[in-house]
Amino acid sequence: MSKIKIAFLKYGGLSAGGTEKYLQTLAVHLPKDQFEIDYYYTDATKLIGTSWVHPDTDELRRQYMLDNNINLIKISCEARDYRFGAPYDWINTNFFDVFNEDNYDFLQTGRSGFREYPFYKLDKIKIVDSIHSQGAEGTHDKENIVKTILISNLQSKNWILNGGNSSKIQVIPTLVEIPADKPKCLRYDLNIPQDAIVFGMHQGNRSDIFSRAPLDSYKEFITKLSSEERQKVFYVLLGGTHLHREQAARLNLQNVVFLDFNSDVKYIHDFLHSIDVFAHGRADGEVCSAAIIEALSKGKPVITHPAENNGHLEQIEGCGIVANCKSEYVDALEKLYRKDDLRFELSKKAKEKYVNYYSLDACMKAYVNMYKNLYDNFS
């Protein structure tokens, strides 16, 4: 069989955002003896009609692609127009001067699922849509969209309710690359005792996803501890926003450590190796969280709360604790602090769930088989 030719295309496609990293990981790990890949991307640009700022190209992510011999093709774009809603047209772009639909068997996307530029203008190339938002409409469907990849079962149900074509759906969780190197414990560097119980999470520097829940609950939890016990309990946040720092100062929190955002996968896993419990919170919730998958890979029990998107509740079922209010979150912190057997049991189940459902090997096997089946059907 000849190689399957796939074009990847993403606005801001070399940033360190979750969807962007998903596409980058997929491009890198498709076997190159079976697939030929071109990766089209823009840098972040001015967004007209919105105050939101898309993360820009991350040099570490660009180098990651180059190190793995991915052919990068940069598309120029002056701005993206949000004034009239979807399809968010690109202004002064050379995309259609550079891209030729006839050169590829498939186009791989990673997006929110609304009618979107430039995909709605492409009529010939067969599109594999990877959808990363919870409530996106499925009614924009086109004949040349041949497969819709959804990243959680809950998202799949909502996609169908919103008009999506159930015959095109395949559920493949978020792709997360786990470094092979043995992680380093950061506790010594952070002046944290080796026998302390450390809660924490990592999150992007985005104020729109800030949740008060983890630190508010941590504050109430530590008030229940003796002064001696408090010396052996820490919360460490990698990334996050200035709102977390202001919240910690307002609460006068002790033993809270803030680390600047770092997109380096190795450093993220050093951080995860250094905590005991992934104490998660996000205002809008998760569709399928890469951060939680990384935590599961290290056998970390997860505490979280419901939100608008609740794919993360599916992720931690059987290996974590869902807190429906602050008192339940406080109770979960206390249980995982005091009950070593519960912490160890959930740790074992977290690792098992990762291997069976969320490991890169399992997800890439599903992707390769999907593409081969599509190629056979259309060739």
N, C-alpha and C positions, 0 to 999 in steps of 0.2 A: 504494500500500500504506500502511495506517495504521502509526503508530509501534509498534514492539515495546516492550512495557512490562516492565521487568526490576526486580525487587527484589534488592538486595545485602544480605547479612546476615553479620556477623562479630562474635563476642565480641572485645572489645578492638580493634575494627576501625579505629580511628584512631591506632594505635601506629605506630612506625617499623620494625616487624618485617618480615621478608621476605614472608610470606604476606599480611600486611595491606597492604603497599605494592603488592603484585601486584594486589589487588582495587581499591585506590584508583586505580592506573594504568589498569586496565581500564575502570572507571567513567568516568574523565575522557576517555578516548580513543575510546570508542564514539561514532560520529557522532550528534550530537544531532538532526539532521534525520531520523534513522531510528530512534532509540531514546529512550525516556523512562525515566529512572532515579530510583529512591529508594534511598538508602544507609542501612540500619539498622545500628546499632552500639551496643555498651556500652562504658563505660570499663572498665579493669581493676578487679577486685574481690578480696576475700579468697578464697583457694582453700583449701577445707577438706580436710584429709587429705594435703597435700603441702607441702613447703617451697619449691617452685618459685614464682616470682613472674612473672606475665605482664607484659610491658611495658605501661605506661599510655598514655593518649592523649597524643600528641605535638602540641604547638601548631602546629609548622610543617606537619605533615601535615594537621591540621584546616584550617588556613588555605589550604593547597594545594587542598583540595576546595572550599572556599568560593570561592576565586578562580576556579575553573573551573565555578562555577554548579551544583554537585552538591547536590541536596536531601538534607540530612542529617537523619536521624530517630534521636534518642537513645532507647535502651531502658534502663529502670532494671533493676538487678540487684544484689542484696545480696551474693551469694556464688555460687561455683561448687563443686559437691560432687564431690571426687575420692576419697572414702572407699571407694566400691564399684566403681571403674573406670568404663568407658564405660557410660552415655551422658553422664556429667558434668552432671547436671541443674543448672539455674539456680535459685537460691533467692530467693523474693520478687521476682519479675520481673513486669513488666506487658506482656510481649511479646504474649501472645495477646489482650490488650485493645486493642493498637495495630495489630497486623498482621492483614490480611485477605487470605487466599489468593486470593479471587475478583478482586482488583484488578489482578492481574499475569498476564502470559503465562508468565513464567519466574522462577525464583529462582536467583540465582548465588551459589555458595558458594566458599570457599577454606578447606580444612581438612585434617585428617590422614587421614581415610578410615575411621575407626571409626564405629560406631553412636553418634550424637551428638545431644544436645539443642540446639535444638528440632526439628531436621530430621526425626527419626524420628516426630514427632507430626504432621507435615504430610503429608497424603495426597492432596490434590487438585492442588496447584500443581506444574507441571513443573519439575524441578530439574536444573540444570547444575552438576555437582560438579567443582570443581577440586581435585585431590588433591596434597598437598605433602610427604607422608612416603614413605619408601621401602618399608617393610615392612607397610603397613596392609592389613587384610583387605578383600577385595572381597565377602565373603559377607553383608554387611549390606544388599545391594542391594534397592531397592524399585522397584515398577513405575513410579512417577512420577519416578524418576531417569532422565532421557532421554538424558543424555550425561555421560561421565566424561572430563574433561580431565586428562591426565597430562603431566608436564613434561620427561620424558626417555624415550628408548627403553628404557633399562635398567629404569626404574621401571615402564614398561608391561609388560615381560616378568614382573617380579616380581608385579605386580598380578594378572595372569592366573594365575600359579602359586598365589597366595593366594586364589583363588576368584572373581576379578573377571570380569565379563561382557565378553568381547572384542568383542562386536558394538557396544558403546556407547563404545568407546575412541576418542579422538583425541589425538594428541601435539601440544601447543603449548608451546614453552619458556616459561620465566619471562619475564614482561613487565618490561622495564626502560626507563625514560624517560631519554634522553640530552639534556642541556640544549643549546640552540642557541647560547648565548653562547660565545665563544672562551674557553677555560680560561686561568687565570692560573698561572704557574709560582711555586711557593712556596719555591723554593730560596733565594732571597735572604732571605726572612723567616726561614728556618730555619738560616741560616748554613751552607748546603751549597754547595760550589763547583759552578759550572755544568758543569764537565767531569768531575764525579764520576760513578761508576756507583752508582745508587741502587736497592736492593731494598726491597720493602715490601708491605704489604697493608692492607686495612681490614676490620674485623670488629666485630660488636656486643659490648657489655660483658656477656658471659655466661661464667661460669666453667665451665659444663658442656660447652662446646665448645672449651675451651683445648687446644691442641696444643703440645708442647715442640719439635716438629720444626724449625720455621723458625729460631728463635733458637739452639737447640743446634747446628744445622748451620752457621749463620752464624758462630758462635764458632769452630768447627773450621776453617771456610773462611778466616777472616781470619788464623789462626795460620800459614797457608801463605804469607802475603804479606809483603813487605818492609815496614819501618816507613814508607818513603816511599809505597808503594802503599796502605797502610792509611788514609792521609790523604784518599784519593780514593774510598773505599768507605763507603757508609752503608746503614743499614736504618731505615725509617720505618714506624711502625705507627699508623694512624688508628683509634682506638677500642681494642678489645681489653679485657682485664681486668687486675685487679691482679696476677694470676698472671704475666702477661707482664712487668710491671715488676719483680716480685720475682725472676723468672728472670734478667732482664738484670743486676740488681744482683748476684745470686749468681755469675753468670758473669763479672762485671766487664767487661761489654761496653762498648767505646768506639764512638763514632759511631753510636749508636742513638738515634733521636728518637721520643718518644711524643707523640701528639696526642690530645686528648680526643675521645670519640665525638661526631660531628656528623651529624645526619640531613639536613642541607641538601644537596640533590643537586648544586648548583653547587660547593659546597666539596669534595665527594667527587671531582668531576671535576678540580678544581684539583689535588687531591692526586695523582690518577692521572697527570695531565699532568706531574707533577714527579718521577715515578719511572721507572726503565727496565725493571724486571722485577717482576712480581707474584709474590712468594714466599709461597705460600699454605700454610696448615695448619689443619686443623679435626679435633677428636677423633673426631666421628661422621661426618665426610665431608659431602658435599652431594648433594642429589637433583638440583637444577639451580640453580646458584649465581648469584644476581643480581650479587654482587660480581665474580665471574669474567666475567660478560657485560659489565659495565662496563669491566673491564680489557681485554677483547677489543676493545671499541669504540674504545679508545685505542691499539690495536695493541701491547699489552703481552704479551710472552711470559710464560707461566705455569709455575711449578714447583709441584708439589703431591705429595701422598702418598696411597696408598689408605687406606680406612677402612671402617667398617660400610656406609655409603652411598657409592656410587661413581659417581653421575651426573656428578660433576665430571671424571672421567677421560674420559668421552665428550665433554665440552665442549672439552677442550684437545687432543684427538686431532689430530695433524698440526700443532699450533701451540704446543706446550708440551712439558714434560718431566715424566714420572711417576717419582718416586723411591721405590723399594720398601724402602729402608732409609736410615739416616743417611749412610752413605758415598756412596750414590748421590745424595742431596740435596746433599751437599757438592760432589760432582763436578759436578752441574748448576749450582750457583752459580759454580764456577770456570770452567766452559765459557762461561757467558753473560757472565762478567766479561772473559775473555781473548779471546773470539772475536767480534769485532764483526760479521763476516759472518753467523754463526749467529744472533746477536741480531737483526740486521736482517731476515734471512730469516723467522724465526719471527714477528717483528713484522708483516711483510706478510701472512703466512698467518693471523695472529690477526684482523687487520682484515677479510680476505676472509671468514673464517668468521663473523664477526659480521654482516656485510652479508647473507650468503646464508641464515643459519639463525636468528640471534638478534636481529636488528634489530626495533625496535618496529613498523615498517611491515609487515614480513613476518608478525609474530605477530598484529597487529591485523587484517590482511586475512583471516587464517585464522579469527579469532574472528567477524568480521562475516559471512563466508560461512557459517560453522557455524550462527549464530543465524538467518540468513535461511532456510537449508534446514530447520531445525527448525520455524520458524514456518509455512513452506509445508506441511510434512508434517502439522502438527497443526491448521491453520486450516480 
